[in-house]
Amino acid sequence: MKNIIIGSAGHIDHGKTALIEHLTGKNTDTLPEEKKRGLTIDIGFSHIQLENKTIGIIDVPGHEKFIKNMTAGTSSIDFVMLVIACDDGIMPQTIEHLNIVSLLGIKYGVVVLTKKDLVDQERLAVLKSEVKELIKDSFLKDAKICEVSIKDPQSIEDLKKILSDEIKKITSTSSKNKKFRLDIDRVFSVKGFGTVVTGTSKNSTVNVGDKLILYPQLKEVIVKGIESHNKKFLSLEAGNRCALNLAGVEVKEIHRGDSVAEKDSLYISDRVDCLFYSIKNSIPIKNNSRVHLNIGTAEVIGRIKIFEKDSILPNETAFIQIEI
């Protein structure tokens, strides 16, 4: 089985962080503001043992104001838990997050109905029907729908068993010819070690001693140390949560959205050509519209140049160029 990253998705206050805490034993809300407000603001990280493997889990904020953080978290996942609270049901960010993970090309997942202790069986049956309608044309159309409550430990164990079974279906599409890349989602300094960046390792193995390039700064860095889920490694395969201790660069020189990768493996440009799909419930996209472009863990502002037409209607596909 390939290395797997599981991510959450869903509306604010639907129990994503509490669910992950009861699955893994770790509360992923670590910022003082998150603890004060009881609100997930940035992505959080934990892990779980499934199929005798350590599986990384990424928690994402559900508030619409933090969509850029949500996309940074889901950009590297293989499997999604779409979380919907039984009492609230399907809400705006339920739909938005489903659209995002669909556009990212994620192919595997489950739907988790939380807070089942707050509703009766009649309400639960209605919600299940609504959920099936929501996912019928998505990659989750055949996904398991699980009911859980953090007050019912057995329901959490049942979900673990479902996750264990479902991740076996994930097939590897990696190529030995691809070059290592890590899109940075956190950067900090550790006393006695120096600069540390974290992200999800992609494409290939990374080794202590490797010389990499920090993009877009085009600065050479050296991997002094590698850590994953609190364990040190001399080398680490693709598909793992990863912390790299880097020599040759200061924390102040790095930002979320930067990448470390092998030399000459990435290009720097102020424009990108795309095949653009406008989702069904979108508004018409006009030529020269300003857009937020989320790529890897980065978010930048760009402007759309539409080829051969003046606008893109909902559910249409067109070739475009985004200028940054």
C-alpha positions as CSV (number, residue, x, y, z in Angstrom):
1,M,0.0,0.0,0.0
2,K,1.3,3.5,-0.9
3,N,1.9,6.1,1.7
4,I,-1.5,7.9,2.4
5,I,-2.5,11.3,3.7
6,I,-6.1,11.6,4.9
7,G,-7.7,15.1,5.1
8,S,-10.9,16.5,6.5
9,A,-13.4,18.7,4.7
10,G,-16.7,20.3,5.8
11,H,-18.6,23.3,7.2
12,I,-17.5,25.2,10.3
13,D,-18.5,23.7,13.7
14,H,-19.4,20.3,12.2
15,G,-16.9,18.5,14.4
16,K,-13.9,17.9,12.2
17,T,-11.3,18.7,14.8
18,A,-13.1,16.8,17.6
19,L,-13.5,13.8,15.2
20,I,-9.7,13.8,14.5
21,E,-8.9,14.1,18.2
22,H,-11.0,11.1,19.0
23,L,-9.4,9.1,16.1
24,T,-5.8,10.0,16.9
25,G,-5.7,11.3,20.5
26,K,-4.4,14.7,19.4
27,N,-6.2,18.0,19.2
28,T,-4.9,19.7,16.0
29,D,-6.0,23.2,17.1
30,T,-2.6,24.5,18.4
31,L,-2.8,28.3,17.9
32,P,-3.8,30.3,21.0
33,E,-6.5,32.1,19.0
34,E,-7.9,28.7,18.0
35,K,-8.1,27.6,21.6
36,K,-9.6,30.9,22.7
37,R,-12.3,31.0,20.1
38,G,-12.9,27.3,19.7
39,L,-12.5,27.8,16.0
40,T,-10.0,26.1,13.6
41,I,-8.1,28.9,11.7
42,D,-5.2,27.1,10.1
43,I,-4.4,23.5,9.1
44,G,-3.5,21.0,11.8
45,F,-1.7,17.7,11.7
46,S,-1.9,14.4,13.4
47,H,-1.5,10.7,12.5
48,I,-3.1,7.3,13.0
49,Q,-2.0,3.7,12.8
50,L,-4.0,1.8,10.1
51,E,-3.0,-1.4,8.3
52,N,0.3,-1.4,10.3
53,K,1.2,1.9,8.7
54,T,1.4,5.4,10.1
55,I,-1.2,7.5,8.2
56,G,-0.9,11.3,8.3
57,I,-4.1,13.2,8.9
58,I,-4.6,16.9,8.0
59,D,-7.4,18.9,9.6
60,V,-8.7,22.0,7.8
61,P,-10.7,25.1,8.8
62,G,-14.4,25.1,7.8
63,H,-15.0,28.9,7.9
64,E,-15.3,30.6,4.5
65,K,-12.8,33.2,5.4
66,F,-10.1,30.6,5.7
67,I,-10.6,28.8,2.3
68,K,-6.9,29.5,1.3
69,N,-5.8,27.6,4.4
70,M,-8.2,24.8,3.6
71,T,-6.9,24.4,0.1
72,A,-3.3,24.5,1.4
73,G,-4.2,21.5,3.6
74,T,-6.1,19.5,1.0
75,S,-3.6,20.0,-1.9
76,S,-1.6,17.0,-0.8
77,I,-4.2,14.5,0.5
78,D,-5.1,11.2,-1.0
79,F,-8.3,10.5,0.9
80,V,-11.0,12.8,2.3
81,M,-13.4,12.6,5.2
82,L,-16.3,14.9,4.2
83,V,-17.7,15.8,7.6
84,I,-21.4,16.8,8.0
85,A,-23.1,17.4,11.3
86,C,-26.4,15.6,11.8
87,D,-28.1,18.5,13.4
88,D,-27.0,21.2,10.8
89,G,-27.0,19.0,7.7
90,I,-25.6,20.2,4.4
91,M,-24.3,23.7,4.6
92,P,-22.5,26.2,2.2
93,Q,-18.9,25.1,3.0
94,T,-20.0,21.4,2.8
95,I,-20.7,22.1,-0.9
96,E,-17.7,24.4,-1.4
97,H,-15.3,21.9,0.2
98,L,-16.7,19.0,-1.9
99,N,-16.2,21.1,-5.0
100,I,-12.6,21.9,-4.0
101,V,-11.5,18.4,-3.3
102,S,-13.2,17.3,-6.5
103,L,-11.3,19.9,-8.6
104,L,-8.0,18.8,-6.9
105,G,-8.6,15.3,-8.4
106,I,-9.0,13.4,-5.2
107,K,-10.6,10.0,-6.0
108,Y,-11.2,8.4,-2.6
109,G,-13.1,9.2,0.6
110,V,-16.0,8.6,3.0
111,V,-18.8,10.8,4.3
112,V,-18.8,11.1,8.1
113,L,-22.1,12.2,9.8
114,T,-21.1,13.6,13.2
115,K,-23.1,14.4,16.3
116,K,-25.6,11.5,15.7
117,D,-26.5,11.7,19.3
118,L,-28.3,15.0,18.7
119,V,-30.9,13.7,16.3
120,D,-33.5,10.9,16.0
121,Q,-33.6,8.2,13.4
122,E,-36.1,10.0,11.3
123,R,-33.8,13.0,10.9
124,L,-30.9,10.8,10.3
125,A,-32.7,9.0,7.4
126,V,-33.6,12.4,5.8
127,L,-30.0,13.6,6.0
128,K,-28.7,10.4,4.5
129,S,-31.1,10.9,1.6
130,E,-29.9,14.5,1.1
131,V,-26.3,13.4,1.3
132,K,-26.7,10.8,-1.4
133,E,-28.3,13.4,-3.6
134,L,-25.4,15.8,-3.0
135,I,-22.7,13.2,-3.9
136,K,-24.4,11.3,-6.6
137,D,-22.4,13.0,-9.4
138,S,-19.1,13.3,-7.5
139,F,-16.2,11.0,-6.9
140,L,-17.9,10.1,-3.5
141,K,-21.0,8.7,-5.3
142,D,-20.2,5.1,-4.0
143,A,-18.6,6.2,-0.8
144,K,-19.5,4.8,2.6
145,I,-21.7,7.1,4.8
146,C,-20.7,6.6,8.4
147,E,-22.6,7.9,11.5
148,V,-20.5,8.8,14.6
149,S,-20.7,10.5,17.9
150,I,-17.7,11.4,20.1
151,K,-19.9,10.2,23.0
152,D,-20.0,6.7,21.4
153,P,-16.5,5.2,21.4
154,Q,-17.7,2.2,19.4
155,S,-18.7,4.5,16.5
156,I,-15.2,5.9,16.3
157,E,-13.8,2.4,16.3
158,D,-16.2,1.5,13.5
159,L,-15.0,4.5,11.5
160,K,-11.4,3.4,12.0
161,K,-12.2,0.0,10.5
162,I,-13.9,1.6,7.6
163,L,-10.9,3.9,7.0
164,S,-8.6,0.9,7.2
165,D,-10.6,-1.0,4.6
166,E,-11.1,2.0,2.3
167,I,-7.5,3.1,2.0
168,K,-6.6,-0.3,0.7
169,K,-8.4,0.8,-2.5
170,I,-5.9,3.6,-3.2
171,T,-3.5,2.8,-6.0
172,S,-0.2,4.4,-6.6
173,T,0.4,6.6,-9.6
174,S,3.9,7.7,-8.7
175,S,6.8,7.4,-11.1
176,K,10.4,6.6,-10.3
177,N,11.4,9.2,-12.9
178,K,9.7,12.1,-11.0
179,K,11.8,14.4,-8.9
180,F,11.3,15.2,-5.2
181,R,9.2,18.2,-4.3
182,L,7.8,19.6,-1.0
183,D,5.2,22.4,-1.0
184,I,5.8,24.3,2.3
185,D,2.9,24.7,4.6
186,R,4.9,25.7,7.8
187,V,8.3,27.2,8.5
188,F,9.9,27.8,11.9
189,S,13.1,27.6,13.8
190,V,14.2,25.0,16.3
191,K,16.8,26.0,18.9
192,G,20.0,24.1,18.1
193,F,18.9,23.0,14.7
194,G,17.8,26.1,12.8
195,T,15.3,26.3,9.9
196,V,12.6,23.7,9.6
197,V,10.0,23.5,6.9
198,T,7.0,21.1,6.8
199,G,4.8,19.7,4.0
200,T,3.9,16.5,2.3
201,S,6.8,14.8,0.4
202,K,5.9,14.2,-3.3
203,N,7.1,12.3,-6.3
204,S,10.3,10.7,-4.9
205,T,12.5,9.9,-1.9
206,V,14.3,12.7,0.0
207,N,17.6,11.9,1.8
208,V,19.7,13.6,4.5
209,G,22.5,15.4,2.6
210,D,20.5,16.1,-0.5
211,K,21.1,19.5,-2.1
212,L,17.7,21.1,-3.1
213,I,16.6,24.4,-4.5
214,L,14.2,26.7,-2.6
215,Y,11.7,28.1,-5.1
216,P,11.0,30.8,-6.2
217,Q,14.1,32.2,-4.5
218,L,16.3,29.8,-6.5
219,K,18.5,29.4,-3.4
220,E,20.4,26.1,-2.8
221,V,19.7,24.4,0.6
222,I,21.0,21.2,2.1
223,V,18.8,18.7,4.0
224,K,20.4,18.3,7.5
225,G,17.6,16.2,9.0
226,I,14.3,14.5,8.2
227,E,11.5,13.8,10.6
228,S,8.0,12.3,10.1
229,H,5.5,11.8,12.8
230,N,8.1,12.5,15.5
231,K,10.5,9.9,14.2
232,K,13.9,10.7,12.5
233,F,14.8,9.3,9.2
234,L,17.9,9.2,6.9
235,S,15.6,9.0,3.9
236,L,11.8,9.3,3.4
237,E,9.6,8.1,0.6
238,A,7.0,10.2,-1.1
239,G,3.5,10.6,0.3
240,N,4.6,11.2,3.9
241,R,4.1,14.2,6.2
242,C,7.6,15.6,6.4
243,A,9.7,18.0,8.4
244,L,13.0,19.0,6.8
245,N,15.8,20.7,8.7
246,L,17.5,22.9,6.1
247,A,20.9,24.5,6.0
248,G,21.7,27.6,4.0
249,V,18.6,29.6,4.5
250,E,16.9,31.6,7.3
251,V,13.3,31.3,8.4
252,K,12.6,34.9,7.3
253,E,13.5,34.0,3.7
254,I,10.8,31.3,3.5
255,H,7.0,31.6,3.3
256,R,4.0,29.2,3.0
257,G,3.6,28.5,-0.6
258,D,7.3,28.3,-1.4
259,S,8.6,24.9,-2.5
260,V,11.8,22.9,-2.1
261,A,12.6,20.6,-5.0
262,E,15.5,19.2,-7.0
263,K,17.5,21.6,-9.2
264,D,15.9,22.5,-12.6
265,S,12.7,20.5,-11.7
266,L,10.4,23.6,-11.5
267,Y,9.9,26.7,-13.7
268,I,9.3,30.2,-12.4
269,S,6.7,32.1,-14.4
270,D,4.2,35.0,-14.1
271,R,1.6,33.1,-16.1
272,V,0.2,29.7,-16.5
273,D,-2.0,28.0,-19.2
274,C,-4.9,26.1,-17.9
275,L,-7.9,24.0,-18.9
276,F,-10.5,25.8,-16.8
277,Y,-13.7,24.2,-15.6
278,S,-16.5,26.4,-14.1
279,I,-18.5,24.4,-11.6
280,K,-22.3,24.1,-12.0
281,N,-23.2,26.5,-9.2
282,S,-20.6,29.2,-10.2
283,I,-21.2,32.6,-11.6
284,P,-20.2,33.5,-15.2
285,I,-16.5,34.2,-15.4
286,K,-15.6,37.2,-17.6
287,N,-12.4,37.8,-19.5
288,N,-9.9,39.8,-17.4
289,S,-11.6,38.8,-14.2
290,R,-9.3,38.9,-11.1
291,V,-9.1,35.5,-9.4
292,H,-7.4,33.8,-6.4
293,L,-5.1,31.1,-7.7
294,N,-4.4,28.3,-5.2
295,I,-1.5,26.1,-6.3
296,G,0.3,23.7,-4.0
297,T,0.2,25.6,-0.6
298,A,0.4,29.0,-2.2
299,E,-2.3,31.6,-2.9
300,V,-1.7,34.4,-5.4
301,I,-3.9,37.0,-7.1
302,G,-4.1,36.7,-10.9
303,R,-6.1,37.8,-13.9
304,I,-7.9,35.4,-16.4
305,K,-7.3,35.7,-20.1
306,I,-9.9,33.6,-21.9
307,F,-9.0,32.2,-25.3
308,E,-11.6,32.4,-28.2
309,K,-14.5,33.7,-26.0
310,D,-15.5,36.5,-23.7
311,S,-16.8,34.6,-20.8
312,I,-17.2,31.1,-19.3
313,L,-20.6,30.0,-18.1
314,P,-21.3,27.6,-15.3
315,N,-20.6,24.0,-16.2
316,E,-18.4,25.1,-19.2
317,T,-14.8,24.3,-19.9
318,A,-12.4,26.6,-21.7
319,F,-8.7,27.2,-22.3
320,I,-7.4,30.1,-20.3
321,Q,-4.2,31.8,-19.3
322,I,-3.8,33.2,-15.7
323,E,-1.4,36.2,-15.4
324,I,0.0,36.9,-12.0
